[in-house]
């Protein structure tokens, strides 16, 4: 990480003050190996500024699968092997379920009350119970199958009409599903304010939670630096991002409250909980923050996986042909696949798993933190250590057969929406293959090779996925009989 001079001056100016407030000792006896850091700053200069998962995987070849680094005295352990992550984050979950202080995201951006960042407290457990009632099991998600199937048919119709806007169509479909479940809100055709603010805010969330992205996470005392101080650009950025967080949290929640008052509310996660006669202001506050966590988490992880599906089908037409052949043989050509067909489509299931492996929606898990001292594999892991799972490394190990065992996180912090995401991604893969042929773009007779470049950050998505109109190039081709089922029979 390159530290600008003005940032260094800011660090030095607050160093003495910071040290005076920090009395907690940090043991370094027999911790896992890793790159040797510098006095005071530790491994700050060693931390990558992009594609962190690749650097951490590379480090494992030198220092092993369990690596230790420090950032201004805060110890961070990197896990590059799935067995270690399972042993610590899953089997020792009582000690590895806390969260470190994400100062940029929580204190400055305003995500402090989101369950994602809560310590493992009774409030966190209550939020998880809320999740569980709506989407915490396969049976709970079955109640949303009709919605998922409807939004996928609408997605196909949009894709048929304007395939060049595939980015927007994917985001709108994912947003429509989670917004209806969470708030009973039906997205609008064209630009939709709720979908747009989620896209923007979740992208900013990903930037803010990237390990090592902001020094204020390693030195929380820097949050007191005024925005005009040299090197305090993060303060201006946080203020801008905070406004988006407030809009994302408050606007759809107030929408539901207004509809409940008018008697027009569609049943949803929020409306059901707000109708509780024993609702207290504290509980309403927790409902609001649980809802926005569902809203944000459900809108971007699914999008990332579906982007990867389109890219994978473009790069591997032979796999696309096998998948289409299975659909034709099992489903036929007189209807679209549904979630009820899933058990009869083993190849589509396998293809979806490989899409999740192809590029994980989150290359690195959000850090866990220990609440007690621990020992593992002969190493000491002190209390207060942050632990990061390199999910990308896990999924690129052939011994780990099912990526769903890791891609949704670990232990008591596992993604509560995993069953909803699993169903949504499967169905989108199936209906898209039933309706379209996907191939590389052609311009002036020249085949354009997709770059396959993904963004860096907590959520990894394709930078560019350009799909041109099938009227000009054979990128998406829809047989006429399938058009009938998209536009005619299922059109809305």
Beta strands, then each sheet from edge to edge (+ up, - down):
strand 1: 66-71
strand 2: 74-79
strand 3: 368-369
strand 4: 374-376
strand 5: 379-381
strand 6: 386-389
strand 7: 437-438
strand 8: 442-443
strand 9: 446-447
strand 10: 476-477
sheet 1: 1+ 2- 6- 3+
sheet 2: 4+ 5-
sheet 3: 7+ 10-
sheet 4: 8+ 9-
end
